Amino acid sequence: MKELLLYIKMVLFNKTFMWLLFLVNLVGTIYGYYWYKGQLSQTESKFLLFVPDSPTASLFFTIALFAWLLKKNWKLIEALALITLVKYGLWAVVMNVWTYVENDYLGWMGWMLVASHFAMAIQAILYIPYYRFTWIHIFIAAVWTLHNDVIDYVFDQMPTYRSLYKYADQIGYFTFWLSIACIFLAVLIYQKRSKLIS
């Protein structure tokens, strides 16, 4: 088991693998924005930045990966990447499974979204050793994340899941606490790293 974990770690932190992961995330991010084109075409310009949640989270991680490959740490981007990638990765999994429960059916695209978004959340966790953000970066990322929740559920800009629209209030409540949990995760990572340094 120990040898397997060492092998996985060696692969994850291999520069060639990280470049491949960067390219996969870049393509996925571009496709994610394309996937939102219908909703974005009907969105007021002042809300455009806050509608494509998952692609923007993926963009943060893609930029963070690029920085790590250059042996740099763009700390605010790292905090945004961790919090939003875990949040929207898990959020999309829950929404698609909920859609399946509600409709007793989920097409291949839905299951593809479940798999890809779960992978988004997992990769954010796997690269914990690279994060170097501090309290101020967590605070700014937390403000961004919670502000996004307000835009989505107070100004009715949440991602479109037609069969779940009647549950918008419950989804908003769930999303708020998911945001808090992901922010708390970032705090725990910062505190653990601080103890190791001291």
N, C-alpha and C positions, 0 to 999 in steps of 0.2 A: 504493500500500500504506500509506504514511504517513497519507494522508488518510482511508483506511478505519479505521485504528487510532484516529485522532483522533475520528472519528464514533462508533465503538463506545464510546470513553471518555466522550464527551459524553452518550451515551444511558445508560450504566451509572450515571453520577453525577448524572443528572437527578433532581430531587426527586420528580417525578410517577412516573417509572419505579421509583424506590426504594420509594415507597408501594405501588405495584402489586406489586412483588416481596415486600414485607412481607406483604401480604394473601395472596399465593399461598403463601408459606411458612407463614403462620398456618393456612390451610386444610389444607395438606399435613401440618402437624404434628398437627392435630386428627385427620385421617384416619389418620395413622400410629399414634396411640394406639388408635384404634378397630380398626385392623388387628390389633393385638396382643391384643385382648380375650379371645380363646380361650386363649392362653398365660397371660395375666395372671390369668384365672379359676382357673388351676391352680397359681399361684405363691404360695409362702409370703410373708406380708406383709413380712418383713424383706428380701426380694429384689426387691420390686415396683419400687423406684426404678431398679434396674439392668437390668431385662429389656428395656424398649422402647428399644433403643440408638439407632436412626436417628431416631425422633421426638424424643428428647431432644436429640440433636445439632442437629436442625432447630430445636428450640425455642431453643437457645442462639443460633443465627444469627438467628432472628426477633427475639429480644430485642436483640441487637447492632445489627441494622438499625434497630430502633425508636430506640435511643440515638443512632445516627448522624443520624437524621432530626431529632432534638432537638438536634443539634450537641454531643453528649456522647460520651464514651468510657468504657464500662464494661469495664475492661481484663481482668478475670478472665473475664467472659462472652465477650469476644473471643478469648481464648486457648482457652477450651473450645470455642467455635464452630469455629475454624480446625482444631484438632487432631481433634475428633470428627467434624466434617462431612466432611473429606477422608477420614478413616479409614473411617467407616461407609458413605460414598458409594461408595468403591472396594470395600469389603468386600462389599457387597450385589451389585455388578456381578459380582465374581468368583464369589460363591456361586450366583447365578442362571445364569451361563454354565456353571459346573461342573455344575449340575443338568441343564442342556441336554445336556452331554456325557455325563453319567451315564445319562440316560433317553432320549436322542435325541429329546427333545420339551420344549418350554417354552411354556406357554399365553400368551395375550395379556397376562394379569396379570403374568406373569414378565417379559416384555419391557417392559412398562410400568414395572416396578420397576427394570429395568436402566437405562432412559432417565432416570427421575426421580432415581435415586440418583447416576448419573453427573453429572447437572445439579447435584445438591447439592454434589458435590466441586468442580466447576468454579466455582460461584458463590463458594465459600469462597476460591478462588485469585484470582478476578477483583477481589475487594474488599480485596486486600492493602494498598493505599495507606491504608486507614482504620484498620488495626490499630495500637494504641498500647500493647500489653501489654509487660511487663518480665519479667526473670528469675523473680521471685517468682510471677507469674501463670502463666508456663510451668510452673514446678515444681508448683504446685497442680493445674493442668490435667493434667500428666503423672501425678501420683499418682491423680487421679480415673480417668484412662483405663486405667492399668495395673491399678488395683483392680477396675475393671469387667471386665477380662480374667480376673482371678482368679475373680470371681463367676461369670462365664460358663462357664469351662472347668475350674475346680476344683470348684465347687459345682453344675455341670451346669445352668446357666441360659441357655445360648446360645440365640439365636433358632432357632425350629423349622424345619429343612429335613430332612424325614423321610428322603429318599433319600440324604442326605449324612451321616446320623448316625453311620454306621460309620467315617467319616473324622474324627470329633470331635478326636482327638489331633493330626492333621495340620492341621486348621483352627485349632485353638488355637495351634499353633506359628506358622502363617502370620499369625494375628491379632496375636500378640505382636510380631512384627517389623514388621508394618504400623503398630502403635502407635508403635514406636520411630522409624520413618521419619517419621511425622506430627509427632511431638515434635521431631525433628531439623529438620523444615521450619520449625516455629515458631521454633526457635533461629536458623536462618539468616535468617529475616525480621527478627528482633530485631537481630541483628548487623549486617545490611545497613542498617537504619534508623539504628542507632547511629553507624555510620560516616558516613552522610550528614549527620547532625546535627553531628557533631564535625568 
